Amino acid sequence: MDLKKKITDKLKKKDQKTKEIIKQKAKAYDEITKLLLLGAGESGKTTVFKQMQLLYTSGFNEDYRKKLKPSISYNLVLACSNVLRAMTRFGYELQDDDSKKAAAVILENKRPGLSFALDQEIVDSLLLLSKSADFQKTVEERSKFQLMDSWEYFLDKVVQFPVWGGENWLPNDEDILMARVRTTGVVQKTFSIDSAKFQIIDVGGQRSERRKWMRLFQGVTGLIFVASLSEYDLMLYEDSNTRRIDETLNLWKKYANISDFQDAALILFLNKFDLFQAKYYHNKVPIEFNGEFVNSPNGYAPPKAEEEEDEKCAKALQWYSDLFHYHLDQNRKSALFVHVTTALNPKNMKTVVAACTHFILQQHIVQSGFIG
C-alpha cells in the first residue's frame, strides 16, 4: 500500500468518525433529555424547578397564580405561629395586652385551607408582633426552630395590604419563587434550550416522599442534586434531632453512587449562596459550631494581617465541594459538575443552567462512545 493510499484511508476514517459524532450530537439534541431533581426538603430544589419554568416556558398563568394565593398568605401565618411557639419554649413573653391579643389571632388561624385569606385583623397582628423585642430576639435564634427563609420577604410585602395580599392581588413571579409550598408527588415540565429538548422532573424532598423516587430513575440523562449551603446549623422539619447537612450528605451518598446513574451526568447545585454569605460571612455563624465538622472553616476567626477578607467565601465553598467529592465513588468523580447557585436569582440560574445543559449533552455523547 503506497503512502498516498494510507493517508487517504486515514482521512476517510477520520471523516467517518466526524460524521458519526455530528450525527450523535444531532440525535442528542433531537431526543428529550431527562433531568431528575433530587435533594432534601428545604434545599431550594423546587425553586430551581420554578426558575427553569420561568426561564424556558411561558411561565405561570393566571389560574396558577390564583391557586397559590392561599398558600402564600398562609406562609406568613405559619411562620409567625412558629416564632410564637419558639418564644414559649425559650421562656420569652409578650409584654403587653395588645401583643397577646395579636398572638391569639395568629394562633387561631394556624390551620390552612384552600380558601384561606388574609384580612386586616391578621395583617395588623402580624405587623404588631414583628415589632415586639422578644419576638425579634426569637427570630434571631431561628437556627433552634423552623422558620422559612422567606419570612422577612413576605413580612415586608404584607405592609402593602390589601394591594399585596388582598382580594384583588395576584402573586408576581418573585412571590411565587419565595413561596414555601411542599412538593408532593411528581411534577414535570418539558422545555427547550438552544434547540435541545429537556424534561425536568421534581419530586418531594421530605422523607415521606422519597419512596416515589426509585420509579423515576430509569432513562435519566442528568441527575441534578440540590444542597443548601445555609443549612449547616439547622435541623430537619421531620426530625429535630437530625441536622439538615447530615441528611443531605446521606442522600448524596445513597443516590449519587447507585448503578442507575452510572451513565448519567451528575450536577451538584450548592444552593442558597446569598443566605450562606449572610450567615457565614456577615453574621459570623461558624460552620464548625460544635467542633463536629472536621477541617471546616471557622467563620469567627478574623483574617490574618496578610489576608484579605474572603467575601466570596471561597475557602468555605471549597470545603463544601470537597465534602461531596469525598462521598462520591472514585469512578464517578469525573462525571461531577459543581455549581454555586442562588436559585432565586434568574440571571445566576440562566448562566448555571446553560452551562449544565451543555455539560449534560457532552456527557451523553461521551457515554455513547463517540468522544473519549
FENKAQUI-V789226 format. One record per backbone hydrogen bond with DSSP energy under -0.5 kcal/mol. CO is the residue of the C=O (numbers start at 1). NH is the residue of the N-H. If there is no record, write none. Layout:
# FENKAQUI-V789226
co = (CO;CO)
nh = (NH;NH)
This chain:
# FENKAQUI-V789226
co = (2;3;4;5;6;7;8;9;10;11;12;13;14;15;16;17;18;19;20;21;22;23;24;25;26;27;29;31;31;32;33;33;34;34;35;35;36;36;37;38;40;44;45;46;47;48;49;50;51;52;53;53;56;61;62;63;64;65;66;68;69;70;71;72;73;74;75;76;77;78;79;80;81;82;83;84;85;86;87;87;88;96;97;98;99;100;101;102;103;104;105;106;107;110;113;119;120;121;122;123;124;125;126;127;128;129;132;133;134;135;136;137;138;139;141;142;145;148;150;151;152;153;154;155;157;158;160;160;162;163;165;166;172;173;174;175;179;185;187;189;191;193;196;197;198;198;199;200;201;202;205;206;206;207;209;210;210;213;214;217;221;222;222;223;223;224;224;225;225;227;227;228;229;231;231;234;239;239;242;243;244;245;246;247;248;249;250;251;252;255;258;259;261;265;265;266;267;267;268;268;269;269;270;271;272;273;274;275;276;276;277;277;278;279;284;287;288;292;293;297;297;304;309;310;313;314;315;316;317;318;319;320;321;322;323;325;329;329;330;332;333;335;337;339;339;341;342;344;345;346;347;348;349;350;351;352;353;354;355;356;357;358;359;360;361;362;363;364;365;365;366)
nh = (6;7;8;9;10;11;12;13;14;15;16;17;18;19;20;21;22;23;24;25;26;27;28;29;30;31;197;33;197;34;35;199;221;222;37;201;38;224;203;226;43;48;49;50;51;52;53;54;55;56;57;59;192;65;66;67;68;69;69;72;73;74;75;76;77;78;79;80;81;82;83;84;85;86;87;88;89;90;91;92;91;100;101;102;103;104;105;106;107;108;109;109;110;112;116;123;124;125;126;127;128;129;130;131;131;132;136;137;138;139;140;141;141;142;144;145;147;151;154;155;156;157;158;159;160;161;163;164;166;165;118;169;176;177;178;179;181;204;202;200;198;196;193;33;191;200;35;189;37;187;41;209;210;210;212;213;214;216;217;220;265;36;224;225;267;38;226;227;269;229;271;231;232;234;245;244;236;242;236;247;248;249;250;251;252;253;254;255;256;258;261;262;264;223;267;337;225;269;270;339;227;271;341;229;276;277;278;279;280;281;281;282;283;285;286;289;291;294;296;287;288;307;311;313;317;318;319;320;321;322;323;324;325;326;327;328;332;333;333;335;336;266;268;270;341;273;345;346;349;350;351;352;353;354;355;356;357;358;359;360;361;362;363;364;365;366;367;368;370;371;369)
